[in-house]
Amino acid sequence: MVNKSNSAPNWVSRGKTIRELIQELQTFEDQGLEVQISVDDGESRRSISLVKKSRGCCLLVNCEDPQP
């Protein structure tokens, strides 16, 4: 479904559910790929260290020390 105000899919601002994320991940042929996360469109990336429930949502966590 497309958001009419800016033509971006609703999940861009709404986010994805665990179910939606699992369905998308299952489309990857190589299930052995490392999973990383980026909040700046891929300029920097971090490995996912933990997945936990926090404040009513699923939180992907990187436990590395922050870069200086």
C-alpha positions as CSV (number, residue, x, y, z in Angstrom):
1,M,0.0,0.0,0.0
2,V,1.3,3.5,-0.9
3,N,1.1,6.6,1.2
4,K,-0.6,9.2,-1.0
5,S,1.1,12.2,0.6
6,N,4.6,11.4,-0.6
7,S,4.2,8.1,-2.6
8,A,6.4,6.1,-0.2
9,P,5.2,2.8,1.0
10,N,3.5,2.9,4.4
11,W,6.2,0.8,6.1
12,V,8.8,3.6,5.5
13,S,7.3,5.6,8.4
14,R,5.2,2.9,10.1
15,G,8.0,0.2,10.2
16,K,7.5,-3.5,9.7
17,T,6.1,-6.2,11.9
18,I,8.1,-9.2,12.9
19,R,6.0,-11.2,10.5
20,E,6.7,-8.8,7.6
21,L,10.4,-8.8,8.3
22,I,10.5,-12.7,8.4
23,Q,8.6,-12.9,5.1
24,E,11.1,-10.5,3.5
25,L,14.1,-12.3,4.9
26,Q,12.8,-15.6,3.6
27,T,13.2,-14.3,0.1
28,F,17.0,-14.2,0.4
29,E,18.5,-17.2,-1.4
30,D,21.6,-17.3,0.9
31,Q,20.2,-17.7,4.4
32,G,23.8,-17.6,5.8
33,L,24.3,-13.9,5.1
34,E,25.3,-11.7,8.1
35,V,22.5,-9.3,9.2
36,Q,23.6,-5.7,9.7
37,I,21.7,-2.5,10.5
38,S,22.1,1.0,9.3
39,V,20.2,4.2,10.2
40,D,21.9,6.4,7.5
41,D,21.0,4.6,4.3
42,G,24.0,2.3,4.4
43,E,26.8,4.9,5.0
44,S,27.6,3.2,8.3
45,R,26.7,-0.4,9.3
46,R,26.7,-2.4,12.5
47,S,26.2,-6.0,13.2
48,I,23.1,-7.0,15.1
49,S,24.2,-8.4,18.5
50,L,20.9,-9.0,20.2
51,V,17.2,-9.1,19.4
52,K,15.0,-8.2,22.4
53,K,11.5,-7.1,23.4
54,S,11.6,-3.5,24.6
55,R,8.7,-1.0,25.2
56,G,6.3,-3.2,23.3
57,C,8.4,-3.7,20.2
58,C,11.2,-5.9,18.8
59,L,14.5,-4.1,19.2
60,L,17.6,-4.9,17.1
61,V,20.7,-4.1,19.2
62,N,24.4,-3.6,18.5
63,C,26.6,-4.1,21.5
64,E,29.9,-2.9,20.1
65,D,31.6,0.0,21.8
66,P,30.8,3.3,20.0
67,Q,33.3,4.6,17.5
68,P,35.5,7.4,18.8
